[in-house]
Amino acid sequence: MSLSIERRGLEPVPASERRGRPRDQFTLWFAANLGFPAWALGLIAVGLGMNLRDAVIAIVVGNLVGAALVALPAALGPETGLPQLPLSRVAFGHRGTYVPAGLNVLATLGWFTVNTILGAQALAQLLGGDLPLALLLLTAVQVTLAMWGHDLIHRVERYAAVVLLVLFLVMTRVLAPGLGPSELKTAAGGLGPFLLATAIIASYLFSWAPYAADYSRYLPASVGRARPGWYAFAGSFIATTWVEVLGALTAVRAPGLSPIVALAHVMGPLKPYALVAVVLGTITANVLNVYTGATSALTLDLRTSRARMALIFGLAGLVLAFLGARGFDSDYENFLLLISYWVAPWIAIMLAEFYGSHGREDGARPAVIRPFGRRALLAFGLGVASAVPFMNQGLYEGPVARLLGGGDVGYYVAFIVAYAVYRLARPRAEAPAAALSAPPGSPAP
């Protein structure tokens, strides 16, 4: 891989520029998920009232679902050479893709803000309590890496994966020994908390799905789908499951404390090592948020370069991080739930398009696309609407969720409805409108 600044925007990567190895998908998704946001999910799972055993089961089930929904889109990058949101134009149309692209801009900006707050809290402890300085330093590093682009991101994630592996092995050595029967079998919370915890766990991981092909599209088309997909699955599943179980152990050992305070409490004299892991994990996750946030914004036909958009995105996230540095704990759970309702039907439509009965593995997609993919937009809208009765998040609890004791299955319902509608609705004949390979910033006719 070259370490030169990436010049390419949204256009397909030609065969002459293809490079990298399928196993790079493992290190990228392993490093991106081996961080404190996933750790905090383990605390949340136990905080919902479940015992440690049930929390671990929810973590495993949720991550199996989430990792599969990251792997399948990641596998499409090599055959198309396109970033993930521009690839959505095949189903949604050129202008129709403004809907998921705009939502993904908001989601990536939200994730950047949440992660930066967490990482800055840890960095501030290492710097003697200076939170504003920590926010500035973290943002500068993350935005610089994202502006540099694809190859440097993969290189940093590869080395960071090794460092994070060592740091989290140390934390595992501190947390794992000495668990007694009472810690494993405290009072269980029932079906509702289990379903809610599984939904939160899955939503964290499959919220990466709109990013996935951004980091596999430079791979040679000859690698196919299977190897990049399996490496992406393994990297994301292993990292999130491991870290979330550590978070659940932390919640058992330090109940009722906020995430950073609980971490410091359980790590004792090894607290500085844990804080370094939090900071590094923030960087490995957030560089993807900035990079994909920029490509998603360019999908809205904004006329600027990828690097300049990454800078604008990072500055906006810094402002939000300054404003949202307080009141994290409750906001994090609500944010995780809220942002994922649109992701599930979007994934369903993409899988129906590329993995359905007419899906092709030879990259033979249409050379031109329509302004609006009415079938996709219909399926997307019905999918999101179908989730409403099943939702359970801070602002609203649907009637079905109440019957389930607070359990949230809205994501799964949205996925099933969107997939079924997209597969069953008859495609309408529409005149093609815009080339799939149109350069970034080119307007749709």
Phi and psi in degrees as a GROMACS rama.xvg file:
@    title "Ramachandran Plot"
@    xaxis  label "Phi"
@    yaxis  label "Psi"
@TYPE xy
-82.8922  150.371  SER-2
-105.028  18.408  LEU-3
-73.9471  158.918  SER-4
-65.1077  133.803  ILE-5
-71.9471  125.416  GLU-6
-99.3842  -19.5062  ARG-7
-76.8887  144.731  ARG-8
-105.562  -110.243  GLY-9
-97.9172  -9.67366  LEU-10
-69.0698  154.765  GLU-11
-60.6383  144.899  PRO-12
-78.8102  120.742  VAL-13
-70.3511  161.573  PRO-14
-58.1635  -32.9204  ALA-15
-67.4867  -18.1533  SER-16
-106.362  4.78745  GLU-17
-73.2376  140.12  ARG-18
-162.84  174.314  ARG-19
97.7875  175.03  GLY-20
-127.4  146.232  ARG-21
-54.8109  -35.2725  PRO-22
-66.6302  -14.6107  ARG-23
-61.9111  -23.7228  ASP-24
-66.0046  -32.6468  GLN-25
-65.7849  -52.5989  PHE-26
-64.5984  -35.8892  THR-27
-64.7897  -49.852  LEU-28
-76.3651  -25.256  TRP-29
-67.2094  -50.2966  PHE-30
-67.0506  -38.2131  ALA-31
-65.5329  -28.1817  ALA-32
-102.747  -6.92771  ASN-33
-89.3178  68.7155  LEU-34
-147.571  -175.629  GLY-35
-74.8542  -30.3064  PHE-36
-56.436  -41.836  PRO-37
-67.721  -37.9827  ALA-38
-55.9502  -45.4592  TRP-39
-61.9887  -28.6722  ALA-40
-65.1499  -35.1123  LEU-41
-63.2324  -39.0752  GLY-42
-62.8823  -41.8216  LEU-43
-63.3673  -41.283  ILE-44
-59.2313  -46.6612  ALA-45
-69.5846  -36.0002  VAL-46
-63.2871  -19.8007  GLY-47
-76.4687  -6.10633  LEU-48
110.137  2.58902  GLY-49
-83.9509  155.265  MET-50
-78.7404  171.04  ASN-51
-62.9102  -40.3037  LEU-52
-60.3898  -48.753  ARG-53
-67.9194  -34.3208  ASP-54
-62.7212  -41.0875  ALA-55
-65.2478  -40.0454  VAL-56
-61.8012  -44.1225  ILE-57
-61.3901  -38.5815  ALA-58
-63.3134  -45.598  ILE-59
-65.6689  -47.2279  VAL-60
-63.3982  -46.9292  VAL-61
-60.9531  -39.0189  GLY-62
-76.7556  -27.6989  ASN-63
-61.7123  -44.3089  LEU-64
-65.1399  -50.6729  VAL-65
-63.0143  -42.3755  GLY-66
-65.8221  -37.2894  ALA-67
-62.762  -36.9364  ALA-68
-81.789  -6.11525  LEU-69
-90.1136  -41.6353  VAL-70
-64.9904  -41.4887  ALA-71
-64.8792  -45.7779  LEU-72
-66.9311  -36.2865  PRO-73
-59.6505  -33.7606  ALA-74
-67.3914  -15.3806  ALA-75
-84.0261  -17.3391  LEU-76
-58.4584  -49.8175  GLY-77
-61.7426  -37.9809  PRO-78
-76.8504  -22.3157  GLU-79
-108.409  -28.3998  THR-80
70.7566  13.7299  GLY-81
-109.464  150.796  LEU-82
-65.467  167.327  PRO-83
-68.2335  -47.452  GLN-84
-70.5198  -42.3696  LEU-85
-59.3124  -30.439  PRO-86
-63.5805  -26.13  LEU-87
-64.0543  -18.5383  SER-88
-61.3751  -24.5477  ARG-89
-57.7624  -41.7382  VAL-90
-94.2891  -45.1413  ALA-91
-87.5131  -14.2724  PHE-92
85.5765  167.983  GLY-93
-64.1851  -54.9166  HIS-94
-79.2689  -29.952  ARG-95
-61.8672  -28.1949  GLY-96
-70.121  -12.6801  THR-97
-56.2933  -30.258  TYR-98
-66.2741  -60.5359  VAL-99
-66.0265  -32.0533  PRO-100
-65.5521  -44.1962  ALA-101
-63.1494  -41.5151  GLY-102
-64.3583  -36.7388  LEU-103
-71.3292  -31.9178  ASN-104
-58.7221  -46.6638  VAL-105
-63.7834  -40.9586  LEU-106
-66.2818  -47.2743  ALA-107
-64.1176  -37.1118  THR-108
-65.4298  -39.4205  LEU-109
-65.0884  -43.9287  GLY-110
-63.5108  -41.873  TRP-111
-57.7227  -43.3709  PHE-112
-64.9479  -48.4809  THR-113
-60.2541  -47.7152  VAL-114
-65.7122  -39.7776  ASN-115
-64.8625  -38.92  THR-116
-61.8567  -46.2028  ILE-117
-62.2811  -49.3256  LEU-118
-63.9435  -37.9824  GLY-119
-68.5506  -34.6561  ALA-120
-61.7326  -40.5602  GLN-121
-69.5001  -45.5788  ALA-122
-63.0945  -36.5743  LEU-123
-61.7432  -36.8388  ALA-124
-65.6203  -35.7633  GLN-125
-71.7725  -28.0522  LEU-126
-95.7794  4.78796  LEU-127
92.0645  20.3588  GLY-128
98.2587  8.47004  GLY-129
-88.569  86.5881  ASP-130
-66.9075  -44.2801  LEU-131
-57.741  -41.7601  PRO-132
-64.0803  -40.8077  LEU-133
-62.1949  -41.9178  ALA-134
-60.9796  -42.6757  LEU-135
-65.8598  -44.9441  LEU-136
-64.5027  -46.3124  LEU-137
-61.2099  -45.3015  LEU-138
-61.6795  -41.3517  THR-139
-61.3473  -44.1452  ALA-140
-66.2842  -46.557  VAL-141
-64.2184  -44.2609  GLN-142
-69.6714  -38.0964  VAL-143
-61.2253  -45.1384  THR-144
-62.2042  -42.932  LEU-145
-66.9071  -38.2062  ALA-146
-65.0866  -36.686  MET-147
-64.4138  -43.7073  TRP-148
114.439  -164.814  GLY-149
-53.9723  -53.4045  HIS-150
-67.9515  -42.1011  ASP-151
-66.0535  -37.137  LEU-152
-59.03  -48.7572  ILE-153
-62.2937  -39.3282  HIS-154
-64.3677  -46.0011  ARG-155
-63.6393  -42.4924  VAL-156
-63.5246  -36.0522  GLU-157
-64.5126  -47.3333  ARG-158
-71.118  -38.7128  TYR-159
-64.0443  -32.2306  ALA-160
-59.8791  -38.8647  ALA-161
-68.3674  -46.0254  VAL-162
-63.3771  -45.4041  VAL-163
-64.726  -36.3369  LEU-164
-57.2621  -46.7562  LEU-165
-65.1692  -46.1199  VAL-166
-62.4217  -42.1341  LEU-167
-76.0995  -24.283  PHE-168
-65.3492  -39.0535  LEU-169
-62.1735  -45.4386  VAL-170
-65.337  -36.0502  MET-171
-64.0164  -39.8239  THR-172
-62.5004  -32.3376  ARG-173
-76.8526  -40.4291  VAL-174
-87.5211  -34.9853  LEU-175
-72.3326  -41.3024  ALA-176
-67.2002  153.799  PRO-177
83.5759  14.3274  GLY-178
-73.2047  130.872  LEU-179
-104.055  170.323  GLY-180
-57.3048  -34.0577  PRO-181
-65.8873  -32.6402  SER-182
-74.7227  -28.4797  GLU-183
-82.0146  -27.02  LEU-184
-128.632  45.5717  LYS-185
-70.7742  172.04  THR-186
-55.7459  130.191  ALA-187
-81.128  155.859  ALA-188
-95.2601  -6.89088  GLY-189
93.9254  -175.601  GLY-190
-65.7267  -43.822  LEU-191
-56.9409  -55.3222  GLY-192
-59.5707  -35.7205  PRO-193
-63.7297  -47.3369  PHE-194
-63.1378  -40.1899  LEU-195
-65.574  -44.4907  LEU-196
-62.8237  -42.7123  ALA-197
-61.5186  -40.2489  THR-198
-64.5417  -42.1229  ALA-199
-64.3269  -44.6119  ILE-200
-61.0285  -48.7614  ILE-201
-63.7124  -39.5056  ALA-202
-65.3982  -34.9438  SER-203
-60.3619  -47.635  TYR-204
-76.369  -44.2909  LEU-205
-77.1796  -5.1478  PHE-206
-69.0876  -12.1636  SER-207
-78.0462  -13.9975  TRP-208
-56.3085  -41.3708  ALA-209
-67.7367  -4.49426  PRO-210
-95.7088  -22.2439  TYR-211
-56.4963  -51.6189  ALA-212
-69.1373  -17.4557  ALA-213
-55.4751  -29.5264  ASP-214
-110.174  7.17823  TYR-215
-123.228  -4.4382  SER-216
-73.5149  -15.6611  ARG-217
-85.4059  -8.42994  TYR-218
-66.6211  146.408  LEU-219
-58.6448  141.952  PRO-220
-61.0194  -24.9047  ALA-221
-66.9292  -14.7597  SER-222
-72.6745  -17.6233  VAL-223
75.1432  -164.502  GLY-224
-95.2985  -36.5654  ARG-225
-63.6678  -50.8008  ALA-226
-65.8289  -48.0664  ARG-227
-60.1703  -38.5232  PRO-228
-64.8501  -45.3357  GLY-229
-67.6164  -38.4111  TRP-230
-65.7998  -41.0719  TYR-231
-63.661  -41.3273  ALA-232
-60.8128  -50.2976  PHE-233
-63.3484  -46.018  ALA-234
-61.3781  -44.3705  GLY-235
-73.8962  -40.9601  SER-236
-66.8133  -47.4326  PHE-237
-62.0351  -46.1058  ILE-238
-64.4358  -50.6859  ALA-239
-67.2907  -40.8571  THR-240
-62.6067  -46.9581  THR-241
-58.1376  -52.034  TRP-242
-69.0601  -38.3385  VAL-243
-68.4614  -34.9003  GLU-244
-63.9127  -39.8337  VAL-245
-61.9035  -37.8341  LEU-246
-64.073  -40.2163  GLY-247
-64.5588  -40.9058  ALA-248
-61.197  -39.5185  LEU-249
-62.4154  -41.811  THR-250
-63.7418  -35.7501  ALA-251
-69.5579  -39.3258  VAL-252
-79.6188  -28.1147  ARG-253
-135.702  67.9211  ALA-254
-67.2089  144.744  PRO-255
81.8029  0.458627  GLY-256
-97.8946  154.549  LEU-257
-67.7426  160.789  SER-258
-54.7629  -52.0361  PRO-259
-65.5646  -42.5558  ILE-260
-64.0681  -41.7513  VAL-261
-63.0814  -41.5668  ALA-262
-61.2903  -47.4446  LEU-263
-61.0976  -37.6504  ALA-264
-64.4815  -47.6461  HIS-265
-77.0942  -25.5435  VAL-266
-83.8043  -20.8379  MET-267
57.1628  -126.979  GLY-268
-66.9363  -16.2873  PRO-269
-90.3598  10.9152  LEU-270
-51.6988  -43.4715  LYS-271
-58.4659  -37.2789  PRO-272
-64.6786  -40.3168  TYR-273
-65.377  -39.6998  ALA-274
-66.704  -37.0001  LEU-275
-62.362  -41.0191  VAL-276
-61.805  -39.1026  ALA-277
-63.1224  -45.2062  VAL-278
-64.922  -46.8926  VAL-279
-65.343  -39.7255  LEU-280
-63.8462  -32.8904  GLY-281
-63.3912  -43.0008  THR-282
-66.1648  -44.6174  ILE-283
-65.2242  -30.4058  THR-284
-80.9072  -43.2034  ALA-285
-75.6862  -24.5876  ASN-286
-64.2702  -32.3357  VAL-287
-70.6596  -37.6549  LEU-288
-61.7872  -42.052  ASN-289
-69.3038  -46.4918  VAL-290
-61.5441  -50.0353  TYR-291
-71.5201  -33.9267  THR-292
-57.955  -39.8056  GLY-293
-68.2323  -43.4638  ALA-294
-66.5825  -34.6928  THR-295
-65.411  -40.7871  SER-296
-64.6612  -39.4142  ALA-297
-65.7649  -26.9895  LEU-298
-64.6298  -18.2621  THR-299
-82.2149  10.2262  LEU-300
65.9793  33.3374  ASP-301
-75.9027  132.436  LEU-302
-91.5136  84.1867  ARG-303
-158.687  173.279  THR-304
-82.9552  162.335  SER-305
-62.0226  -43.9426  ARG-306
-64.6642  -42.0453  ALA-307
-66.368  -37.8097  ARG-308
-66.1001  -36.9315  MET-309
-61.6837  -39.0489  ALA-310
-65.7375  -45.3634  LEU-311
-60.7616  -43.3694  ILE-312
-60.6508  -46.4485  PHE-313
-63.1941  -39.6925  GLY-314
-65.7846  -39.4143  LEU-315
-64.0025  -41.4397  ALA-316
-64.9946  -35.7276  GLY-317
-63.0437  -42.7667  LEU-318
-60.8665  -45.6533  VAL-319
-64.6203  -35.496  LEU-320
-66.3567  -39.8686  ALA-321
-61.0563  -39.8929  PHE-322
-75.7353  -27.8418  LEU-323
-108.726  16.5806  GLY-324
-67.2431  -14.0932  ALA-325
-109.459  157.15  ARG-326
72.275  35.5815  GLY-327
-71.4561  -45.2761  PHE-328
-56.1047  -53.1385  ASP-329
-71.5126  -35.8375  SER-330
-65.2869  -33.3255  ASP-331
-63.2864  -47.5117  TYR-332
-61.8774  -45.6301  GLU-333
-63.2493  -39.4757  ASN-334
-63.8711  -44.3131  PHE-335
-58.2118  -42.8357  LEU-336
-70.0805  -45.7738  LEU-337
-66.3429  -41.3146  LEU-338
-71.9778  -17.7545  ILE-339
-91.6309  -9.09886  SER-340
-63.6904  -33.7855  TYR-341
-80.7392  -27.6781  TRP-342
-66.4771  -40.7835  VAL-343
-59.8205  -50.2317  ALA-344
-67.1349  -31.8854  PRO-345
-62.15  -46.614  TRP-346
-60.1083  -43.1573  ILE-347
-57.9285  -42.8803  ALA-348
-67.3434  -41.9223  ILE-349
-64.1811  -39.66  MET-350
-69.6586  -37.7884  LEU-351
-63.8566  -36.2535  ALA-352
-71.6314  -45.3092  GLU-353
-99.6034  -19.1652  PHE-354
-119.449  2.43359  TYR-355
-75.336  -168.712  GLY-356
-64.1219  -24.0036  SER-357
-104.417  6.90477  HIS-358
-67.6775  142.39  GLY-359
-123.954  144.575  ARG-360
-100.751  3.81466  GLU-361
-97.4702  8.09971  ASP-362
74.6543  9.93413  GLY-363
-81.1443  67.3925  ALA-364
-86.2763  166.405  ARG-365
-60.3973  142.974  PRO-366
-74.7277  -23.7282  ALA-367
-131.171  157.726  VAL-368
-130.136  161.825  ILE-369
-83.6761  163.778  ARG-370
-64.8381  -42.1749  PRO-371
-133.241  130.149  PHE-372
-91.0193  90.7856  GLY-373
-61.9312  -37.0826  ARG-374
-63.7268  -42.9997  ARG-375
-66.5077  -42.9714  ALA-376
-65.3748  -37.7393  LEU-377
-63.47  -48.967  LEU-378
-61.3232  -39.8477  ALA-379
-63.6489  -48.1173  PHE-380
-63.0161  -44.1902  GLY-381
-66.9296  -34.7062  LEU-382
-63.8552  -47.1448  GLY-383
-62.8039  -44.7774  VAL-384
-63.3006  -36.8275  ALA-385
-66.5345  -21.4892  SER-386
-76.5309  -20.3872  ALA-387
-56.4297  -47.6142  VAL-388
-65.7414  -17.338  PRO-389
-101.545  0.606438  PHE-390
-74.3154  148.787  MET-391
-147.094  98.3644  ASN-392
-144.538  178.374  GLN-393
-55.3041  -32.5717  GLY-394
-93.6316  -17.3479  LEU-395
-159.625  138.788  TYR-396
-125.669  118.468  GLU-397
-73.0784  162.238  GLY-398
-63.2954  -36.5832  PRO-399
-70.2596  -38.861  VAL-400
-59.7795  -38.0765  ALA-401
-64.8849  -39.938  ARG-402
-64.5575  -27.2105  LEU-403
-90.3183  14.7446  LEU-404
70.7954  29.4489  GLY-405
94.46  -0.00774254  GLY-406
-69.6387  139.137  GLY-407
-111.585  114.592  ASP-408
-121.005  20.7284  VAL-409
-61.0882  -35.3115  GLY-410
-62.4229  -44.0443  TYR-411
-68.6722  -39.2758  TYR-412
-63.3563  -45.4499  VAL-413
-60.4365  -41.0824  ALA-414
-62.4532  -49.5018  PHE-415
-63.6529  -44.9523  ILE-416
-64.0795  -46.6982  VAL-417
-63.7916  -41.8906  ALA-418
-63.019  -45.742  TYR-419
-64.7114  -44.675  ALA-420
-63.8329  -43.2595  VAL-421
-66.0278  -37.734  TYR-422
-74.1943  -33.814  ARG-423
-91.6491  -28.8891  LEU-424
-66.3658  137.895  ALA-425
-76.2915  128.432  ARG-426
-61.5669  138.99  PRO-427
-95.5298  141.846  ARG-428
-74.9922  119.083  ALA-429
-134.199  147.534  GLU-430
-68.0026  134.525  ALA-431
-64.4054  153.441  PRO-432
-130.34  -39.9603  ALA-433
-139.677  143.08  ALA-434
-68.7135  137.287  ALA-435
-63.1309  -29.3311  LEU-436
-93.5252  19.2847  SER-437
-58.9949  141.332  ALA-438
-65.3625  156.897  PRO-439
-59.7374  137.045  PRO-440
88.3047  -5.15289  GLY-441
-76.4243  132.001  SER-442
-74.2423  149.047  PRO-443
-77.3632  142.968  ALA-444
